[in-house]
Amino acid sequence: MELGKRQKLVIIKVVDFGVYLASDMNNQEDKVLLPKKQIPDNKTVGDSLDVFIYRDSKDRLIATTNQPKLTLGDVAKLTVAQVGKIGAFLDWGLEKDLFLPFKEQTRKLQPGDEVLAALYIDKSNRLCATMKVYPYLNKDSAYQKDDKVSGMIYEISQQFGAFVAVDDMYSALIPKKELYGPIAVGDYVTARVTSVKEDGKLDLSLREKAYIQIGADSEKVLEKIKSNGGKLDFNDKAAPELIREQMNMSKNEFKRAVGHLLKERHITIEVDGIYLNANNKEKQ
C-alpha cells in the first residue's frame, strides 16, 4: 500500500463497519480499512477496488473510494478551508482537510484563498501540502519562444524574479529584469515565452516584443506627461532606477517610446524634462 496514491487493492475481510483491503488475498497483516459507507454495491471478499490511501483524524491509515483533488507528487489548486495556530488546512475533496504547515507557505493566507499546492509525506509519515511547488512542476511543455502562456505566480525571489506555474503544471520564471509594477504570490499573469531552457524550463516576459510594445509604451508616456500638466520632470537621460520607478519600464524601453513620440512631434525633450507640444495640449 502506498500512502497518498490511488491503487487497486483486494477485499480480504468483511466486518460490520466496513471491509479490510490488502495488496492480495495472502496478505493478512498489511491491511487497511475502507469504511462501510464507502463500499460500492455488491462488493465482497476477493473483489478489487480502486482506492486512495490517507490518514484519518486519529492518524490511522484509511482507504476511500472518493477522488482527492491532489495525489502524491502532483500539483493542484486548492481552497483554504481554515487557518489555525500551526498552519492552514486545505479542502482537497476528502472528509479530513489537508494540513499546510506555516513553513511550507509562501504568503499569508486567509480562509477562501486559492493556492497552488503539492502533496508530500513529512518526517512523521503524514500527508502534508506545500506551496513551494518548484520541485513538483513539469519541464516538458510544448511551448516555444514567443508563445503566449498564462499561470499563477507561486513564489517571488529578490535574486531571481517571479516563479510561475504555467497552466498550473509547467516550470517558468519571469526574470528580475522583466518585472514591472506590483505583483504578488497568487496573481495570475499572461506572459510571452522569451526562451526555452535546455532542461525545458520557460523564461517569460510580461511585455511584448519591442516593435509591438513600443506603441503601448508611447501611449503610456504620453498619458503620464498629460496627467502631469504637460511636462515630465525627467528625460531619457534619467537614471534607470528612476525610470523604472516612475514608468515601470526599462531605460531602453523608455527611450524607444520617447523617440517614437519625438518622431511623431508629440513632445519636445529639454534638459529639465519632456514637454508636450502645443498641438497636443489643445487635445487635452
Summary of the structure (lengths in Angstrom):
residues: 284
radius of gyration: 27.6
end to end distance: 71.8
largest distance: 91.6
contacts: 856
relative contact order: 0.08
helix: 19%
strand: 38%
